[in-house]
């Protein structure tokens, strides 16, 4: 089995769904809000793992996010 170590960014993406793109000077409210894990490092590690490689990821996250990230990646 191939092995990979990915060193890269780990982010939380915050996604707001809007009715339309905001125009200059306009204020709008979002219809929906969701969070998702992202970042180039995490995305590459997931792709390698799904492709069959034994994968490790090195990156930085805040202490509050660590438990949730471990649960998602386990």
N, CA, C and O atoms as a MOPAC input file, in Angstrom:
PM7 MOZYME 1SCF
protein

 N      0.84000 1    -1.17900 1     0.00000 1
 C      0.00000 1     0.00000 1     0.00000 1
 C      0.89000 1     1.24800 1     0.00000 1
 O      1.88900 1     1.30600 1     0.71700 1
 N      0.52400 1     2.22800 1    -0.79800 1
 C      1.23000 1     3.50500 1    -0.83800 1
 C      0.95600 1     4.27400 1     0.44200 1
 O     -0.12900 1     4.18000 1     1.01700 1
 N      1.95200 1     5.03800 1     0.88300 1
 C      1.80300 1     5.85500 1     2.07900 1
 C      2.04500 1     7.31100 1     1.71300 1
 O      2.88900 1     7.61300 1     0.87000 1
 N      1.29900 1     8.21700 1     2.35000 1
 C      1.44700 1     9.64500 1     2.05000 1
 C      1.33500 1    10.45900 1     3.32800 1
 O      0.53600 1    10.14600 1     4.21000 1
 N      2.14100 1    11.50100 1     3.41600 1
 C      2.02300 1    12.50100 1     4.47000 1
 C      1.69600 1    13.81100 1     3.79200 1
 O      2.46300 1    14.28800 1     2.95500 1
 N      0.56400 1    14.40000 1     4.14400 1
 C      0.15100 1    15.68000 1     3.59100 1
 C      0.37900 1    16.73600 1     4.66100 1
 O     -0.09500 1    16.59500 1     5.78800 1
 N      1.10200 1    17.79300 1     4.31300 1
 C      1.30000 1    18.92700 1     5.20700 1
 C      0.61900 1    20.10500 1     4.53700 1
 O      1.06300 1    20.57100 1     3.48800 1
 N     -0.46300 1    20.58900 1     5.14400 1
 C     -1.20500 1    21.65800 1     4.48900 1
 C     -2.28800 1    22.24000 1     5.35500 1
 O     -2.41100 1    21.91900 1     6.53800 1
 N     -3.06500 1    23.09600 1     4.74900 1
 C     -4.08300 1    23.85000 1     5.47900 1
 C     -5.31000 1    23.00300 1     5.79100 1
 O     -5.70200 1    22.11900 1     5.02900 1
 N     -5.89600 1    23.30900 1     6.93900 1
 C     -7.15500 1    22.70900 1     7.37700 1
 C     -8.04300 1    23.88400 1     7.77000 1
 O     -7.69100 1    24.65400 1     8.66400 1
 N     -9.17400 1    24.02700 1     7.12100 1
 C    -10.04700 1    25.17600 1     7.35900 1
 C    -11.47400 1    24.73900 1     7.63500 1
 O    -11.86600 1    23.60900 1     7.34400 1
 N    -12.23100 1    25.64600 1     8.19500 1
 C    -13.67700 1    25.47900 1     8.28000 1
 C    -14.27600 1    26.44200 1     7.26500 1
 O    -14.09600 1    27.65500 1     7.37400 1
 N    -14.98600 1    25.90700 1     6.28000 1
 C    -15.66800 1    26.73500 1     5.28900 1
 C    -17.02700 1    27.13100 1     5.84300 1
 O    -17.78200 1    26.28600 1     6.32300 1
 N    -17.32900 1    28.40600 1     5.77500 1
 C    -18.63800 1    28.90800 1     6.18900 1
 C    -19.37300 1    29.34200 1     4.92100 1
 O    -18.92700 1    30.24400 1     4.21300 1
 N    -20.49300 1    28.69600 1     4.64500 1
 C    -21.20500 1    28.89400 1     3.38700 1
 C    -22.56500 1    29.52800 1     3.67100 1
 O    -23.37200 1    28.98600 1     4.42600 1
 N    -22.80300 1    30.67400 1     3.05900 1
 C    -24.07600 1    31.37800 1     3.19200 1
 C    -24.79500 1    31.32200 1     1.84900 1
 O    -24.20700 1    31.65200 1     0.81900 1
 N    -26.05200 1    30.91100 1     1.84900 1
 C    -26.83500 1    30.86100 1     0.61700 1
 C    -27.66500 1    32.13600 1     0.52100 1
 O    -28.41000 1    32.47400 1     1.44100 1
 N    -27.52700 1    32.84200 1    -0.60900 1
 C    -28.22600 1    34.10600 1    -0.82700 1
 C    -29.19100 1    33.98400 1    -1.99600 1
 O    -29.03800 1    33.11700 1    -2.85700 1
 N    -30.17400 1    34.85300 1    -2.01500 1
 C    -31.12400 1    34.90300 1    -3.13700 1
 C    -30.41500 1    35.34800 1    -4.41900 1
 O    -30.70900 1    34.84400 1    -5.50200 1
 N    -29.48700 1    36.28900 1    -4.29100 1
 C    -28.75600 1    36.81100 1    -5.44200 1
 C    -27.42800 1    37.38300 1    -4.94900 1
 O    -27.22500 1    37.54600 1    -3.74600 1
 N    -26.54200 1    37.68100 1    -5.87000 1
 C    -25.26000 1    38.28600 1    -5.51300 1
 C    -25.52500 1    39.70000 1    -5.01400 1
 O    -26.29400 1    40.45200 1    -5.61200 1
 N    -24.88500 1    40.04100 1    -3.92800 1
 C    -25.10700 1    41.34000 1    -3.29300 1
 C    -24.58700 1    42.45300 1    -4.19400 1
 O    -23.49000 1    42.36900 1    -4.74700 1
 N    -25.40100 1    43.49800 1    -4.32800 1
 C    -25.02300 1    44.66400 1    -5.12700 1
 C    -24.33700 1    45.68900 1    -4.21900 1
 O    -24.54500 1    45.66800 1    -3.00600 1
 N    -23.53200 1    46.57500 1    -4.78200 1
 C    -22.87000 1    47.59300 1    -3.96500 1
 C    -23.88000 1    48.39400 1    -3.13600 1
 O    -24.88000 1    48.87800 1    -3.66700 1
 N    -23.61800 1    48.53000 1    -1.84400 1
 C    -24.48200 1    49.28500 1    -0.94900 1
 C    -25.68600 1    48.52200 1    -0.43100 1
 O    -26.43000 1    49.04800 1     0.39600 1
 N    -25.89900 1    47.30200 1    -0.88900 1
 C    -27.06300 1    46.50800 1    -0.50300 1
 C    -26.74200 1    45.64400 1     0.71900 1
 O    -25.62000 1    45.16400 1     0.88200 1
 N    -27.73900 1    45.45900 1     1.56300 1
 C    -27.63500 1    44.55200 1     2.70100 1
 C    -28.66500 1    43.45500 1     2.52000 1
 O    -29.83600 1    43.73600 1     2.26500 1
 N    -28.24000 1    42.20700 1     2.65000 1
 C    -29.15200 1    41.07900 1     2.49800 1
 C    -28.96300 1    40.10600 1     3.65300 1
 O    -27.94500 1    40.12900 1     4.34400 1
 N    -29.95400 1    39.25800 1     3.84700 1
 C    -29.86100 1    38.17300 1     4.82200 1
 C    -29.72900 1    36.85800 1     4.06600 1
 O    -30.26400 1    36.70200 1     2.96900 1
 N    -29.02100 1    35.93000 1     4.65800 1
 C    -28.85600 1    34.64000 1     3.99400 1
 C    -30.06000 1    33.74900 1     4.25700 1
 O    -30.70900 1    33.84700 1     5.29900 1
 N    -30.35200 1    32.86300 1     3.28100 1
 C    -31.44600 1    31.90400 1     3.43500 1
 C    -30.99900 1    30.70300 1     4.23900 1
 O    -31.76200 1    30.16100 1     5.03800 1
 N    -29.76200 1    30.28900 1     4.02900 1
 C    -29.21900 1    29.12000 1     4.71900 1
 C    -27.76900 1    29.38800 1     5.07800 1
 O    -27.09100 1    30.20000 1     4.44900 1
 N    -27.31200 1    28.68600 1     6.10300 1
 C    -25.92000 1    28.76300 1     6.53500 1
 C    -25.46600 1    27.35700 1     6.89700 1
 O    -26.19500 1    26.61200 1     7.55200 1
 N    -24.26400 1    26.99700 1     6.47000 1
 C    -23.71800 1    25.69800 1     6.86200 1
 C    -22.20400 1    25.81200 1     6.97000 1
 O    -21.58400 1    26.71100 1     6.40300 1
 N    -21.63900 1    24.88700 1     7.70500 1
 C    -20.18900 1    24.80800 1     7.79900 1
 C    -19.74000 1    23.46600 1     7.24200 1
 O    -20.47200 1    22.47700 1     7.29000 1
 N    -18.53600 1    23.45300 1     6.71800 1
 C    -17.96300 1    22.22300 1     6.17500 1
 C    -16.45200 1    22.29900 1     6.33200 1
 O    -15.86700 1    23.38200 1     6.29800 1
 N    -15.83100 1    21.14500 1     6.50400 1
 C    -14.37800 1    21.10500 1     6.59100 1
 C    -13.78900 1    21.27000 1     5.20600 1
 O    -14.32900 1    20.74300 1     4.23300 1
 N    -12.68600 1    21.99700 1     5.10600 1
 C    -12.02300 1    22.20500 1     3.83100 1
 C    -10.55300 1    22.52600 1     4.03600 1
 O     -9.97200 1    22.21200 1     5.07500 1
 N     -9.97300 1    23.14300 1     3.05000 1
 C     -8.54600 1    23.45400 1     3.06100 1
 C     -7.81800 1    22.52200 1     2.10600 1
 O     -8.16800 1    21.34800 1     1.98900 1
 N     -6.81400 1    23.04300 1     1.42900 1
 C     -6.10900 1    22.24000 1     0.42100 1
 C     -5.49900 1    20.98400 1     1.01300 1
 O     -5.57300 1    19.91500 1     0.40700 1
 N     -4.89800 1    21.09900 1     2.18900 1
 C     -4.27400 1    19.92900 1     2.80600 1
 C     -5.27900 1    18.84300 1     3.12700 1
 O     -5.07100 1    17.67600 1     2.79600 1
 N     -6.37200 1    19.22900 1     3.77400 1
 C     -7.40000 1    18.24900 1     4.14100 1
 C     -8.02000 1    17.62000 1     2.90200 1
 O     -8.21800 1    16.40600 1     2.85500 1
 N     -8.32400 1    18.43200 1     1.90400 1
 C     -8.93000 1    17.89700 1     0.68100 1
 C     -8.00800 1    16.89600 1    -0.01500 1
 O     -8.47100 1    15.86300 1    -0.50000 1
 N     -6.71400 1    17.19300 1    -0.06800 1
 C     -5.76300 1    16.26900 1    -0.69600 1
 C     -5.63000 1    14.98400 1     0.11000 1
 O     -5.54100 1    13.89600 1    -0.46000 1
 N     -5.61600 1    15.10700 1     1.44200 1
 C     -5.51400 1    13.91600 1     2.29100 1
 C     -6.72900 1    13.01000 1     2.11100 1
 O     -6.59200 1    11.78800 1     2.05700 1
 N     -7.90000 1    13.60000 1     2.02100 1
 C     -9.11900 1    12.81200 1     1.80800 1
 C     -9.05600 1    12.10200 1     0.45800 1
 O     -9.38500 1    10.92000 1     0.35900 1
 N     -8.63200 1    12.82400 1    -0.58200 1
 C     -8.54500 1    12.21800 1    -1.91900 1
 C     -7.55100 1    11.05500 1    -1.93700 1
 O     -7.83400 1    10.01000 1    -2.52300 1
 N     -6.40000 1    11.22800 1    -1.30200 1
 C     -5.41100 1    10.14700 1    -1.25300 1
 C     -5.94700 1     8.93700 1    -0.50400 1
 O     -5.76400 1     7.79700 1    -0.93200 1
 N     -6.60900 1     9.19600 1     0.61500 1
 C     -7.16600 1     8.10500 1     1.41400 1
 C     -8.23100 1     7.34400 1     0.63200 1
 O     -8.25700 1     6.11300 1     0.64200 1
 N     -9.10100 1     8.07500 1    -0.03900 1
 C    -10.14300 1     7.42900 1    -0.84400 1
 C     -9.54600 1     6.65600 1    -2.01500 1
 O    -10.13600 1     5.69200 1    -2.50200 1
 N     -8.36300 1     7.09200 1    -2.46200 1
 C     -7.67700 1     6.39700 1    -3.54500 1
 C     -6.88500 1     5.18600 1    -3.07900 1
 O     -6.23900 1     4.51400 1    -3.88300 1
 N     -6.93300 1     4.90500 1    -1.78300 1
 C     -6.31000 1     3.69900 1    -1.27600 1
 C     -4.98600 1     3.88100 1    -0.56500 1
 O     -4.40400 1     2.90000 1    -0.10300 1
 N     -4.49000 1     5.10700 1    -0.46100 1
 C     -3.21000 1     5.33700 1     0.21300 1
 C     -3.40400 1     5.40800 1     1.72600 1
 O     -4.41300 1     5.91700 1     2.21500 1
 N     -2.42600 1     4.89000 1     2.44800 1
 C     -2.39700 1     5.07700 1     3.89800 1
 C     -1.94400 1     6.52000 1     4.10900 1
 O     -0.81500 1     6.87100 1     3.76400 1
 N     -2.81500 1     7.35700 1     4.67100 1
 C     -2.60100 1     8.79900 1     4.64800 1
 C     -2.53200 1     9.39000 1     6.04500 1
 O     -3.32500 1     9.04300 1     6.92000 1
 N     -1.57600 1    10.28500 1     6.24200 1
 C     -1.47100 1    11.07700 1     7.46600 1
 C     -1.53600 1    12.54600 1     7.06900 1
 O     -1.08700 1    12.92200 1     5.98700 1
 N     -2.09400 1    13.37300 1     7.94600 1
 C     -2.25800 1    14.80100 1     7.67500 1
 C     -1.63700 1    15.59400 1     8.81000 1
 O     -1.91700 1    15.33200 1     9.98000 1
 N     -0.79500 1    16.56200 1     8.47200 1
 C     -0.21500 1    17.47200 1     9.45500 1
 C     -0.67300 1    18.88200 1     9.12200 1
 O     -0.47200 1    19.36200 1     8.00700 1
 N     -1.28600 1    19.53700 1    10.08900 1
 C     -1.75900 1    20.89600 1     9.90300 1
 C     -2.15400 1    21.46300 1    11.24800 1
 O     -2.04400 1    20.78000 1    12.26700 1
 N     -2.60900 1    22.68800 1    11.26600 1
 C     -2.99000 1    23.35100 1    12.51000 1
 C     -4.48700 1    23.62500 1    12.53600 1
 O     -5.06700 1    24.07900 1    11.55000 1
 N     -5.10200 1    23.34200 1    13.68100 1
 C     -6.49300 1    23.71300 1    13.93200 1
 C     -6.58500 1    24.20300 1    15.36600 1
 O     -5.72100 1    23.89700 1    16.18700 1
 N     -7.62700 1    24.96400 1    15.67100 1
 C     -7.84400 1    25.40400 1    17.03500 1
 C     -8.30200 1    24.25200 1    17.90900 1
 O     -8.83700 1    23.25800 1    17.41700 1
 N     -8.08900 1    24.39300 1    19.20500 1
 C     -8.44900 1    23.32800 1    20.15000 1
 C     -9.93400 1    22.99900 1    20.09000 1
 O    -10.31100 1    21.83400 1    20.22200 1
 N    -10.77900 1    23.99900 1    19.89500 1
 C    -12.22700 1    23.77000 1    19.87100 1
 C    -12.64500 1    22.93500 1    18.66600 1
 O    -13.61600 1    22.18200 1    18.74200 1
 N    -11.92800 1    23.06100 1    17.56600 1
 C    -12.28300 1    22.35000 1    16.34400 1
 C    -11.68400 1    20.95200 1    16.27100 1
 O    -12.15200 1    20.12600 1    15.48700 1
 N    -10.66500 1    20.67100 1    17.06600 1
 C     -9.93500 1    19.41500 1    16.93900 1
 C    -10.82300 1    18.19200 1    17.13500 1
 O    -10.74700 1    17.24900 1    16.34700 1
 N    -11.65500 1    18.18800 1    18.15600 1
 C    -12.50900 1    17.02700 1    18.42900 1
 C    -13.45200 1    16.75400 1    17.26400 1
 O    -13.62800 1    15.60300 1    16.86300 1
 N    -14.05700 1    17.80400 1    16.72000 1
 C    -14.97800 1    17.62900 1    15.59400 1
 C    -14.23800 1    17.12200 1    14.35900 1
 O    -14.76500 1    16.28200 1    13.62900 1
 N    -13.03300 1    17.61500 1    14.11700 1
 C    -12.25900 1    17.17300 1    12.96100 1
 C    -11.87200 1    15.70800 1    13.08000 1
 O    -11.96300 1    14.96100 1    12.10600 1
 N    -11.44700 1    15.29600 1    14.25000 1
 C    -11.07700 1    13.89400 1    14.45900 1
 C    -12.28000 1    12.99200 1    14.21000 1
 O    -12.13600 1    11.92600 1    13.61100 1
 N    -13.46300 1    13.40100 1    14.65900 1
 C    -14.67200 1    12.60200 1    14.45800 1
 C    -14.99700 1    12.45900 1    12.97300 1
 O    -15.41200 1    11.38800 1    12.53100 1
 N    -14.81200 1    13.52300 1    12.20500 1
 C    -15.10900 1    13.48800 1    10.77200 1
 C    -14.11400 1    12.60600 1    10.02900 1
 O    -14.49900 1    11.87500 1     9.11600 1
 N    -12.85600 1    12.66300 1    10.40300 1
 C    -11.80100 1    11.95400 1     9.66800 1
 C    -11.60700 1    10.51400 1    10.11200 1
 O    -10.89900 1     9.75900 1     9.44400 1
 N    -12.20800 1    10.11900 1    11.20200 1
 C    -11.99300 1     8.75800 1    11.72000 1
 C    -12.64800 1     7.71700 1    10.84100 1
 O    -12.56500 1     6.52400 1    11.13100 1

